[in-house]
Amino acid sequence: MELFHGSRARFTEFDTSFKGTGEAGTIDAIWFTNNFAGARNHARYKCRNGDSPLVYQCNLSERALLADFSKPLSEQPRVAELLHRHLPVGISTSLSQGREWYGLAQPHYQNFKGKMLYTGNRGVNSEESIELFRTCGLHGVYDWEGAWTDSYLHGPSIIIFDLSVLDGLTCCDA
């Protein structure tokens, strides 16, 4: 799969330590789309730093394993197997097989008069989700934003948090 990343910064390799320097973001991942036009639009209209807009293109390695938020977990047997095997039991037992399986939640407990009381499930934030997915052996997520993807991208947002699955980085003017 070809991936495209719009930026106004020149670099020779992706680095998650620069998160949030182009548009926003607090997650340890690099954002991509699956088409040149979306990356170009991002570089031209969303990036905040002042250099010329650029589009980076790379390939996703054959060995890359992405969770796909646009598909039910039941259609991703390898991803489902890894999640059920490696997620904490309190999270893995709450996974649904349906289309919105990725809303991870974990049990929350509170100390009350010296006793631990279960107070319900707490949603797992983006940073925690990525760390959990990474622990499970996943390399990224296809359609990370789902219906919330900005229309200027002309396609899904794809995040990669294991950069070792990216090959053949090239750059051109947007």
SVG drawing of the C-alpha trace seen along z (x, -y; Angstrom):
<svg xmlns="http://www.w3.org/2000/svg" viewBox="-22 -31 39 46">
<polyline fill="none" stroke="black" stroke-width="0.4" points="0.0,0.0 1.3,-3.4 1.0,-6.0 1.2,-9.8 2.1,-12.4 1.7,-16.2 4.1,-18.5 6.0,-21.8 9.1,-20.4 12.0,-18.8 13.3,-15.5 14.9,-12.2 13.0,-9.9 9.8,-10.0 10.2,-10.7 7.3,-10.7 9.2,-13.1 8.0,-15.9 4.3,-15.2 2.0,-18.2 4.5,-20.4 2.5,-20.4 -1.2,-20.6 -1.8,-19.1 -1.6,-15.8 -0.5,-14.3 -0.1,-10.7 3.2,-8.8 2.4,-8.1 2.8,-9.5 -0.4,-10.4 -0.9,-9.4 -3.6,-9.1 -3.8,-6.8 -3.7,-9.4 -1.5,-12.3 -4.3,-14.8 -5.2,-14.5 -1.6,-14.8 -1.1,-17.8 -4.2,-19.5 -3.0,-18.8 0.5,-20.3 -1.0,-23.4 -3.9,-24.2 -3.4,-22.6 0.3,-22.6 1.2,-25.6 4.9,-25.9 6.0,-28.3 8.1,-26.4 6.8,-25.2 4.3,-22.4 5.7,-19.0 4.3,-15.5 6.1,-12.4 5.4,-9.1 6.4,-5.7 5.3,-2.1 3.8,0.0 5.8,3.2 4.1,6.5 4.7,7.6 2.8,4.6 -0.3,5.5 -2.9,2.7 -6.1,2.7 -8.9,1.4 -11.4,-0.8 -13.7,-0.7 -14.3,3.1 -15.8,5.2 -13.3,7.0 -14.9,10.3 -13.5,9.5 -9.9,9.1 -9.1,12.5 -5.4,11.9 -6.0,8.6 -8.7,10.1 -6.4,12.9 -3.6,10.6 -6.0,8.3 -7.6,11.1 -4.3,12.7 -2.3,9.6 -4.8,7.0 -5.5,7.0 -8.5,9.3 -10.6,6.4 -10.3,4.8 -10.2,7.9 -13.4,9.3 -15.2,6.1 -14.3,6.1 -17.2,6.3 -17.2,8.1 -19.2,5.3 -18.2,2.3 -17.3,0.1 -15.1,2.6 -12.3,0.1 -13.8,-1.9 -11.6,-0.3 -12.7,-0.6 -11.2,0.8 -12.6,1.4 -12.3,-1.5 -12.1,-1.0 -12.2,-3.5 -11.1,-3.2 -14.1,-3.8 -13.6,-3.4 -10.7,-1.1 -12.4,1.1 -12.0,1.2 -15.3,0.7 -15.9,1.2 -17.3,-2.1 -17.8,-1.1 -15.7,-1.2 -13.5,-4.1 -12.7,-4.8 -9.1,-4.4 -7.6,-7.5 -5.7,-7.7 -2.3,-7.5 -3.3,-4.5 -4.9,-2.8 -1.8,-3.1 0.4,-1.7 -2.0,1.2 -2.1,1.9 1.7,1.7 2.0,4.2 -0.3,6.5 2.1,6.4 0.1,4.1 1.9,1.5 -0.8,-1.0 -4.5,-1.7 -6.3,-2.2 -9.2,-4.8 -8.2,-6.1 -10.6,-9.0 -13.5,-7.2 -16.4,-9.5 -14.4,-12.4 -11.8,-12.4 -11.5,-15.8 -13.0,-15.8 -9.9,-17.5 -8.0,-14.3 -10.1,-12.6 -9.7,-9.3 -9.0,-7.7 -6.5,-8.8 -4.0,-6.1 -1.6,-6.2 1.6,-4.3 3.2,-3.9 5.8,-1.3 7.9,-3.1 9.9,0.0 7.1,1.0 7.7,-2.0 9.9,-1.6 11.1,-3.8 10.6,-7.4 10.5,-10.0 9.5,-13.6 8.2,-16.1 6.7,-19.6 3.0,-19.8"/>
</svg>
